[in-house]
Amino acid sequence: MLDVIFEQVMLFSISIVANGLSALAGGGAGLLQLPALLFLGLVFSTALATHKIASVALGVGATLRHMKEKRINMRFAAFVLLSGLPGVVVGAMVILTIPDAIAKTVLGVFTTGLGVYSWLSPDLGMVRRDRHLSRKGWLIGAIGLFSIGFLNGSITSGTGLFVTLWLVLWFGLDYQRAVTYTLILVGLFWNGLGALTLAFQTTVKWEWLPALILGALAGGYLGAHLSIAKGNKLVKRAFELVTVAVGCSLIVHGLL
């Protein structure tokens, strides 16, 4: 009995830290949570499905906090949602059938580069500057989101960070607003659909989910609150640190 309690407390602690950091930076919960599940003895497919289901609670927690600020443009939210969801389904359907070491290594290098690029661009994402709102701009934006959606379904860590930076770079959102869209749409809907797709293909560690979900709810709400309270500068720095950490983690896992 004590072993079960200790296990649940440990899972809750891992989840609240991982998801709190993710809610602040706009992605990266898998950096801590997924390796922890693997370390605790789950096979990759089960750990991935369990992590994906639990990560939906991150979107719920963050949504509860961000919706109070009324910063969401529903038409733009629908665009992000519809552009990415087909990619999520395709990605989740193929991940369990192909080796992903090379993909993780390449993605890790690219992710690390994104963090360094943001760090070397001090003005990036500090002020909102709407751009690429032509028909061509929306089309390219949709293709980018579909591609990230595919990665979200197929690669375990860091794709929320890609959405955050894509919204900043292509559409000119500031970091704080981009993180809001990422947490609600990726955390809640993209991850939800990916989790559902994976759950039909592999086993899930259901008895671990209560602690993981409670930690994700609390971490998502607290991280979102901190990002709103402290503003773009802290969110940008958190994004950069988490992006580099996620990138290095993916490189290591890809090479092992």
RATANOR-V37458 format. One record per residue. N is the residue number from 1. PHI is phi in whole degrees, -180 to 180 (* if undefined). OMEGA is omega in degrees with one decimal (none if undefined). NEAR is the number of other ideal C-beta (glycine too) atoms within 8 Angstrom. Layout:
BEGIN
N&PHI&OMEGA&NEAR  N&PHI&OMEGA&NEAR
END
This chain:
BEGIN
1&*&179.1&4  2&-64&178.2&5  3&-64&179.3&6  4&-66&179.1&7  5&-62&179.1&8  6&-61&179.1&8  7&-61&-179.5&11  8&-67&177.6&11  9&-64&179.2&9  10&-64&178.4&8  11&-63&178.3&13  12&-62&-178.5&12  13&-64&178.0&9  14&-61&-176.2&12  15&-67&-176.0&17  16&-69&178.0&13  17&-70&-177.4&11  18&-62&-176.1&17  19&-79&174.4&20  20&-64&177.2&14  21&-65&179.3&16  22&-64&179.9&19  23&-66&178.3&19  24&-77&-173.6&14  25&-92&-178.0&16  26&93&177.5&16  27&144&174.6&16  28&103&-179.2&17  29&-61&-179.4&15  30&-67&179.4&13  31&-56&179.9&15  32&-101&-169.5&11  33&-71&-177.4&16  34&-66&176.3&13  35&-58&179.0&10  36&-64&178.9&11  37&-66&176.5&13  38&-66&179.8&9  39&-63&-179.4&6  40&-80&169.7&7  41&112&179.6&3  42&-79&171.9&10  43&-71&-171.7&5  44&-56&-175.2&7  45&-63&178.8&11  46&-68&178.3&12  47&-62&-179.7&13  48&-63&-179.5&13  49&-64&179.5&15  50&-64&178.1&15  51&-62&-178.1&15  52&-62&179.8&12  53&-64&-179.8&12  54&-64&-176.0&15  55&-69&176.2&16  56&-62&178.9&14  57&-64&173.8&14  58&-59&178.3&19  59&-63&178.5&18  60&-64&-179.3&13  61&-61&179.9&18  62&-67&179.6&16  63&-62&179.8&13  64&-57&-179.6&9  65&-81&-175.0&13  66&-70&-178.7&14  67&-65&176.8&9  68&-66&-177.4&6  69&-85&177.7&8  70&54&-179.5&5  71&-103&-172.1&6  72&-90&169.8&10  73&-88&-170.7&5  74&-65&178.8&6  75&-68&178.4&6  76&-68&177.6&8  77&-61&178.8&12  78&-64&177.5&8  79&-62&179.2&11  80&-62&-177.6&13  81&-65&-175.1&11  82&-72&178.8&7  83&-73&-173.7&12  84&-91&-173.0&17  85&-60&177.8&12  86&-60&177.6&8  87&-64&178.6&17  88&-61&-178.7&16  89&-63&-179.6&12  90&-61&-179.5&10  91&-63&-179.5&16  92&-67&-179.7&14  93&-76&-175.5&9  94&-99&-171.8&9  95&-63&-175.5&13  96&-83&-177.6&7  97&-114&-177.4&4  98&-130&174.8&5  99&-70&-173.9&4  100&-120&-177.6&10  101&-62&-179.2&9  102&-67&179.9&8  103&-61&179.9&10  104&-65&-178.9&13  105&-65&179.6&12  106&-64&179.5&9  107&-64&178.5&14  108&-63&177.8&17  109&-63&-179.1&10  110&-66&-179.5&9  111&-64&177.3&16  112&-59&178.2&13  113&-61&178.5&9  114&-64&179.0&13  115&-64&178.7&15  116&-65&179.2&10  117&-60&178.7&9  118&-63&179.8&14  119&-63&-178.8&7  120&-82&179.0&6  121&-119&-171.6&7  122&-61&-178.5&5  123&-90&-176.0&5  124&-63&175.0&10  125&75&-179.9&10  126&-84&179.2&10  127&-132&179.6&5  128&-75&177.0&7  129&-137&-176.9&5  130&-60&177.9&6  131&-155&-179.6&8  132&56&-179.9&11  133&-100&174.4&7  134&-79&179.1&6  135&-61&177.8&5  136&-64&179.6&7  137&-64&177.7&11  138&-64&-179.3&11  139&-64&179.0&8  140&-64&177.2&10  141&-60&179.6&14  142&-67&179.0&10  143&-63&177.5&8  144&-61&-179.5&10  145&-68&176.0&14  146&-61&-179.5&12  147&-64&178.3&9  148&-69&176.1&14  149&-61&176.6&16  150&-60&177.7&12  151&-64&179.3&13  152&-61&179.8&18  153&-78&-171.5&16  154&-109&-179.2&11  155&-111&-166.1&14  156&-81&-168.3&6  157&-130&163.7&11  158&93&-174.2&16  159&-72&173.0&12  160&-61&176.7&16  161&-63&177.9&17  162&-64&178.6&13  163&-62&179.8&20  164&-56&-177.1&16  165&-70&177.9&13  166&-63&178.0&13  167&-66&177.5&14  168&-72&-174.6&14  169&-71&-171.3&6  170&-87&-176.2&12  171&-99&174.2&11  172&80&178.1&9  173&-71&170.1&11  174&-77&-174.8&11  175&-59&-176.1&15  176&-62&-179.7&11  177&-72&178.5&11  178&-63&177.9&16  179&-63&178.1&16  180&-59&178.9&13  181&-64&-178.4&15  182&-62&-176.0&15  183&-66&-178.2&20  184&-76&-172.5&16  185&-82&178.5&15  186&-76&-177.0&16  187&-62&-174.4&18  188&-92&-171.0&13  189&-94&179.5&11  190&-60&-179.4&16  191&-65&178.5&15  192&-63&179.2&10  193&-68&177.1&12  194&-63&178.9&15  195&-64&179.8&13  196&-64&179.4&8  197&-63&179.4&13  198&-67&-177.3&15  199&-62&178.3&10  200&-81&-175.6&5  201&-109&-175.7&10  202&-148&-179.4&10  203&-81&-179.7&6  204&-126&176.9&10  205&-85&-171.2&11  206&-63&-176.4&5  207&-71&177.1&5  208&-91&-173.1&12  209&-66&-179.3&12  210&-55&-179.7&8  211&-67&179.9&13  212&-65&-178.9&16  213&-69&177.6&12  214&-62&177.4&11  215&-65&179.4&18  216&-68&177.7&19  217&-61&-178.8&12  218&-67&-179.7&12  219&-64&178.9&19  220&-62&-179.8&22  221&-67&-177.5&13  222&-66&178.8&12  223&-65&178.0&15  224&-64&178.5&16  225&-62&-179.5&9  226&-66&-179.8&12  227&-66&178.4&15  228&-71&-176.4&10  229&-72&-172.8&6  230&-98&172.6&8  231&87&-169.6&8  232&-63&-174.5&10  233&-62&179.4&8  234&-67&-179.8&11  235&-62&179.5&16  236&-62&-179.7&13  237&-65&177.6&8  238&-63&177.9&12  239&-57&-177.0&17  240&-65&-179.7&12  241&-66&-179.0&10  242&-68&179.9&16  243&-62&178.4&18  244&-64&179.7&12  245&-65&178.2&10  246&-63&-180.0&17  247&-59&178.7&18  248&-64&178.1&10  249&-63&178.9&12  250&-65&178.3&16  251&-62&-179.9&13  252&-61&-179.5&9  253&-66&179.8&11  254&-70&-177.5&15  255&-87&-178.5&7  256&-74&none&4
END
